[in-house]
Amino acid sequence: MLFASLLSSGVLVGVCALMAMSLFRQQESMAEVLRENFGSGRTAAELRENLTDLQLILFDQGERVVGLHSRIEMHLGTLRKFADNDRERDLTDQVTTSFHKYRLLWERLPTDQSPARVGAVHLAAEVLEKETLPRCQALVDYNNNRLEESAREHQRILRVLAWGMAAIGVTGGVAGLVLGYGVSQGVRQSIRRLQVQVRDAAGKLPRGGPEIVVSGEGHFADLQEEMEQLVAQVSEVVEQLQQRDREVLRAEQLAAVGQLAAGVAHEIRNPLTAIKMLVQVGQADRDRSPLAAEDLDVIEIEIRRMERSLKTFLDFARPPKTERSPVDLIGLIDHTLGLVRGRAAKQGVDVQFDRPPVPLVYTADAEQLRQVLVNLALNALDAMPTGGTLRVALRSCAAGAARVDVSDTGPGIAPDLFPRLFQPFVSGKETGLGLGLVISRRIVEDHGGTLEAANDPGGARFTVDLPPEQAAPAGQEPRPVTTSGGR
């Protein structure tokens, strides 16, 4: 409706503008014609008066005749400038030719006062009377007729423009009425549809609220009242939903705490069980010597296992502070692969490293990045218990960014697990805590980067993207990578 109204208004404004421009141009053209006709007519009238005066003083040999000759020539030149059509130019040429004929006779007059001079003067006067003056009168009559025609044409154009403006006014009024009626009908239909939607929405709310009745006609007042009723019901329902959301959130928090406690209990119970059995065996057999070295090794291993589990929970609950310095990423990855290469060899996994041709120094926390890479590598080894390929690719991207891809040839990430992969306590392993990927993503995001997962045709792939703004400043030495327990 708005488009139709704007379009119709634009058309009417455009037509009015065109009519105004046409009127202005017609006025200019008519004014020019009137100026030309008036100037030509006035000049022709003055020429006729000068010719009449010349005829009266023709027998005078004084300067008055010469002065009249000059004025007549000037008027003839002006007439030639005003002549804008063939008929006017032809009449002007006739007057000019006739006057030049007279001038020729005048210039040939004898200088003495002989009878021959008198006859020659009468001959020249006859040319003025019978040729020049009638032709000048014809030119005057022609210009007067043109003035009358121009005035009539001007009146006709004004009448046409007046009727045109009246027609535009009537059309604009009718169009306004039609558009107004259309807009009112559209608004009424919109109100009707809104009332139906309000009623439908009210029907979906709990029972017990005020009944909303849709009448046959739609009005703003009725719509306002119905909207207020609906808003009141919606506010009540929203408040109830918010209360339920708060209860659900508390329940989820309690469930997370319970799940965390269960995970801690599961991770610590097994090592404690092994330690307890060794202690009980020692206590049962009093004659037996103290715990053997093998038993002490088992106890140490289980205690370290509990320490690792507790460290994982602590890292999740209280992230360590990031300490950044220039790090050689190639050396960092070599060290990481050295840590897992022994386990990979036992499982028959081939470890490959696609390294860049030049060293890549990056400002980061070396220990935290190593933790991320170790976690991704161990997850890949868990997915390939009977052998496969672990591939790590390091690439330097544009503007100093870096990308690390850790891929395996295992079964890939399960479809039902994929959407929740980076949520706490979500794991595809029976003994997994579901915190490794959460902590890894948090470390990468603390460095301003991203950690994403994807399923390739031959397995799973995890991509670590480090942003360019973390690139190492020039002139700083890379931090050496500790290789204890190396390859």
Backbone hydrogen bonds, N-H to C=O, Kabsch-Sander energy under -0.5 kcal/mol:
donor,donor_aa,acceptor,acceptor_aa,energy
5,S,1,M,-2.6
6,L,2,L,-2.7
7,L,3,F,-2.8
8,S,4,A,-2.7
9,S,5,S,-2.6
10,G,6,L,-2.7
11,V,7,L,-2.5
12,L,8,S,-2.6
13,V,9,S,-2.8
14,G,10,G,-2.6
15,V,11,V,-2.7
16,C,12,L,-2.7
17,A,13,V,-2.5
18,L,14,G,-2.6
19,M,15,V,-2.8
20,A,16,C,-2.7
21,M,17,A,-2.7
22,S,18,L,-2.8
23,L,19,M,-2.8
24,F,20,A,-2.6
25,R,21,M,-2.7
26,Q,22,S,-2.8
27,Q,23,L,-2.7
28,E,24,F,-2.5
29,S,25,R,-3.1
30,M,26,Q,-3.2
31,A,27,Q,-2.8
32,E,28,E,-2.5
33,V,29,S,-2.5
34,L,30,M,-2.9
35,R,31,A,-2.8
36,E,32,E,-2.5
37,N,33,V,-3.2
38,F,34,L,-3.0
39,G,35,R,-2.5
40,S,36,E,-2.8
41,G,37,N,-2.9
42,R,38,F,-2.7
43,T,39,G,-2.4
44,A,40,S,-2.4
45,A,41,G,-2.3
46,E,42,R,-2.5
47,L,43,T,-2.5
48,R,44,A,-2.3
49,E,45,A,-2.2
50,N,46,E,-2.5
51,L,47,L,-2.5
52,T,48,R,-2.3
53,D,49,E,-2.6
54,L,50,N,-2.6
55,Q,51,L,-2.2
56,L,52,T,-1.6
57,I,53,D,-1.9
58,L,55,Q,-0.6
60,D,57,I,-1.7
65,V,62,G,-0.6
66,V,62,G,-0.7
67,G,63,E,-2.5
68,L,64,R,-2.3
69,H,65,V,-2.2
70,S,66,V,-1.9
71,R,67,G,-2.2
72,I,68,L,-2.8
73,E,69,H,-2.2
74,M,70,S,-2.1
75,H,71,R,-2.5
76,L,72,I,-2.4
77,G,73,E,-2.1
78,T,74,M,-2.2
79,L,75,H,-2.5
80,R,76,L,-2.0
81,K,77,G,-1.4
82,F,78,T,-2.1
83,A,79,L,-1.7
89,R,85,N,-2.3
90,D,86,D,-2.6
91,L,87,R,-2.4
92,T,88,E,-2.4
93,D,89,R,-2.4
94,Q,90,D,-2.2
95,V,91,L,-2.3
96,T,92,T,-2.5
97,T,93,D,-2.9
98,S,94,Q,-2.6
99,F,95,V,-2.6
100,H,96,T,-2.4
101,K,97,T,-1.9
102,Y,98,S,-2.0
103,R,99,F,-2.7
104,L,100,H,-2.3
105,L,101,K,-1.9
106,W,102,Y,-2.7
107,E,103,R,-2.7
108,R,104,L,-0.9
109,L,106,W,-1.4
114,S,112,D,-0.6
117,R,114,S,-0.7
118,V,114,S,-1.4
119,G,115,P,-2.1
120,A,116,A,-2.3
121,V,117,R,-2.7
122,H,118,V,-2.3
123,L,119,G,-2.1
124,A,120,A,-2.4
125,A,121,V,-2.8
126,E,122,H,-2.0
127,V,123,L,-1.8
128,L,124,A,-2.0
129,E,125,A,-2.6
130,K,126,E,-3.0
131,E,127,V,-2.0
132,T,127,V,-2.1
133,L,128,L,-2.8
135,R,131,E,-1.8
136,C,132,T,-2.3
137,Q,133,L,-2.8
138,A,134,P,-2.4
139,L,135,R,-1.9
140,V,136,C,-2.3
141,D,137,Q,-2.8
142,Y,138,A,-2.3
143,N,139,L,-2.2
144,N,140,V,-2.3
145,N,141,D,-2.4
146,R,142,Y,-2.2
147,L,143,N,-2.2
148,E,144,N,-2.2
149,E,145,N,-2.6
150,S,146,R,-2.7
151,A,147,L,-2.3
152,R,148,E,-2.4
153,E,149,E,-2.7
154,H,150,S,-2.6
155,Q,151,A,-2.2
156,R,152,R,-2.2
157,I,153,E,-2.6
158,L,154,H,-2.3
159,R,155,Q,-2.2
160,V,156,R,-2.6
161,L,157,I,-2.8
162,A,158,L,-2.4
163,W,159,R,-2.7
164,G,160,V,-2.6
165,M,161,L,-3.0
166,A,162,A,-2.5
167,A,163,W,-2.8
168,I,164,G,-2.6
169,G,165,M,-2.6
170,V,166,A,-2.7
171,T,167,A,-3.1
172,G,168,I,-3.2
173,G,169,G,-2.4
174,V,170,V,-2.9
175,A,171,T,-3.2
176,G,172,G,-2.6
177,L,173,G,-2.4
178,V,174,V,-2.9
179,L,175,A,-3.2
180,G,176,G,-2.8
181,Y,177,L,-2.6
182,G,178,V,-2.7
183,V,179,L,-3.3
184,S,180,G,-2.6
185,Q,181,Y,-2.5
186,G,182,G,-2.8
187,V,183,V,-3.0
188,R,184,S,-2.4
189,Q,185,Q,-2.6
190,S,186,G,-2.6
191,I,187,V,-2.7
192,R,188,R,-2.4
193,R,189,Q,-2.7
194,L,190,S,-2.8
195,Q,191,I,-2.6
196,V,192,R,-2.3
197,Q,193,R,-2.7
198,V,194,L,-2.9
199,R,195,Q,-2.6
200,D,196,V,-2.6
201,A,197,Q,-3.0
202,A,198,V,-2.7
203,G,199,R,-2.0
204,K,200,D,-0.9
204,K,201,A,-0.6
205,L,201,A,-0.5
205,L,202,A,-1.0
209,G,206,P,-0.6
213,V,211,E,-0.5
215,S,213,V,-0.6
223,L,219,H,-2.3
224,Q,220,F,-2.8
225,E,221,A,-2.2
226,E,222,D,-2.5
227,M,223,L,-2.5
228,E,224,Q,-2.2
229,Q,225,E,-2.0
230,L,226,E,-2.4
231,V,227,M,-2.8
232,A,228,E,-2.0
233,Q,229,Q,-2.0
234,V,230,L,-3.0
235,S,231,V,-2.7
236,E,232,A,-1.9
237,V,233,Q,-2.4
238,V,234,V,-3.0
239,E,235,S,-2.2
240,Q,236,E,-2.0
241,L,237,V,-2.6
242,Q,238,V,-2.8
243,Q,239,E,-2.1
244,R,240,Q,-2.2
245,D,241,L,-2.8
246,R,242,Q,-2.4
247,E,243,Q,-1.9
248,V,244,R,-2.9
249,L,245,D,-2.8
250,R,246,R,-2.3
251,A,247,E,-2.3
252,E,248,V,-2.8
253,Q,249,L,-2.6
254,L,250,R,-2.6
255,A,251,A,-2.5
256,A,252,E,-2.7
257,V,253,Q,-2.5
258,G,254,L,-2.7
259,Q,255,A,-2.9
260,L,256,A,-2.9
261,A,257,V,-2.7
262,A,258,G,-2.7
263,G,259,Q,-2.6
264,V,260,L,-2.7
265,A,261,A,-2.8
266,H,262,A,-2.6
267,E,263,G,-2.6
268,I,264,V,-2.1
269,R,265,A,-2.5
270,N,266,H,-1.1
272,L,268,I,-2.3
273,T,269,R,-2.6
274,A,270,N,-2.2
275,I,271,P,-2.4
276,K,272,L,-2.9
277,M,273,T,-2.4
278,L,274,A,-1.9
279,V,275,I,-2.3
280,Q,276,K,-2.9
281,V,277,M,-2.4
282,G,278,L,-1.9
283,Q,279,V,-2.3
284,A,280,Q,-2.4
285,D,281,V,-1.8
286,R,284,A,-1.0
288,R,285,D,-0.9
296,L,292,A,-2.3
297,D,293,A,-2.3
298,V,294,E,-2.3
299,I,295,D,-2.6
300,E,296,L,-2.7
301,I,297,D,-2.8
302,E,298,V,-2.6
303,I,299,I,-2.5
304,R,300,E,-2.5
305,R,301,I,-2.1
306,M,302,E,-2.2
307,E,303,I,-2.3
308,R,304,R,-2.6
309,S,305,R,-2.2
310,L,306,M,-2.8
311,K,307,E,-2.6
312,T,308,R,-2.3
313,F,309,S,-2.1
314,L,310,L,-2.5
315,D,311,K,-2.9
316,F,312,T,-2.0
317,A,313,F,-2.5
318,R,314,L,-3.3
324,R,322,T,-0.5
325,S,364,A,-2.1
327,V,362,Y,-3.0
328,D,479,R,-0.8
329,L,327,V,-0.9
329,L,360,L,-2.3
332,L,328,D,-2.2
333,I,329,L,-2.4
334,D,330,I,-2.4
335,H,331,G,-2.4
336,T,332,L,-2.1
337,L,333,I,-2.8
338,G,334,D,-1.9
339,L,335,H,-1.5
340,V,336,T,-1.2
341,R,337,L,-1.1
342,G,338,G,-0.5
344,A,340,V,-2.4
345,A,341,R,-2.3
346,K,342,G,-1.7
347,Q,343,R,-1.8
348,G,344,A,-0.7
348,G,345,A,-0.7
349,V,344,A,-3.2
350,D,388,G,-2.9
351,V,349,V,-0.5
352,Q,350,D,-0.5
352,Q,390,L,-3.1
354,D,392,V,-3.0
355,R,353,F,-1.0
361,V,359,P,-0.5
362,Y,327,V,-2.7
363,T,470,Q,-1.4
364,A,325,S,-2.3
364,A,362,Y,-0.7
366,A,364,A,-0.8
369,L,365,D,-2.4
370,R,366,A,-2.4
371,Q,367,E,-2.0
372,V,368,Q,-2.0
373,L,369,L,-2.5
374,V,370,R,-2.9
375,N,371,Q,-2.2
376,L,372,V,-2.4
377,A,373,L,-2.5
378,L,374,V,-2.8
379,N,375,N,-2.3
380,A,376,L,-1.9
381,L,377,A,-2.2
382,D,378,L,-2.4
383,A,379,N,-1.3
384,M,381,L,-1.2
387,G,384,M,-1.2
388,G,348,G,-1.1
390,L,350,D,-3.0
391,R,389,T,-0.6
391,R,407,S,-2.4
392,V,352,Q,-2.3
393,A,405,D,-2.5
394,L,354,D,-2.6
395,R,403,R,-2.6
397,C,395,R,-0.6
397,C,401,A,-2.5
400,G,397,C,-0.9
401,A,398,A,-1.4
402,A,466,L,-1.9
403,R,395,R,-2.4
404,V,464,V,-2.5
405,D,393,A,-2.6
406,V,462,F,-2.9
407,S,391,R,-2.7
407,S,405,D,-0.6
408,D,460,A,-2.1
409,T,389,T,-0.6
417,L,414,A,-0.7
418,F,414,A,-1.7
420,R,417,L,-0.8
421,L,418,F,-1.5
423,Q,420,R,-1.6
425,F,434,G,-1.1
426,V,423,Q,-1.2
426,V,434,G,-0.9
427,S,425,F,-0.6
432,G,429,K,-1.0
439,I,435,L,-2.7
440,S,436,G,-2.4
441,R,437,L,-2.7
442,R,438,V,-2.0
443,I,439,I,-2.3
444,V,440,S,-2.4
445,E,441,R,-2.7
446,D,442,R,-2.2
447,H,443,I,-1.1
447,H,444,V,-0.5
448,G,445,E,-1.7
449,G,444,V,-2.5
450,T,465,D,-1.8
452,E,463,T,-2.2
454,A,461,R,-2.1
456,D,454,A,-0.6
456,D,459,G,-2.5
459,G,456,D,-1.5
461,R,454,A,-2.8
462,F,406,V,-2.6
463,T,452,E,-2.8
464,V,404,V,-3.1
465,D,450,T,-2.5
465,D,463,T,-0.6
466,L,402,A,-3.1
466,L,464,V,-0.6
470,Q,467,P,-1.1
471,A,468,P,-2.0
472,A,361,V,-0.7
476,Q,473,P,-1.3
479,R,326,P,-6.1
482,T,480,P,-0.5
486,G,483,T,-1.4
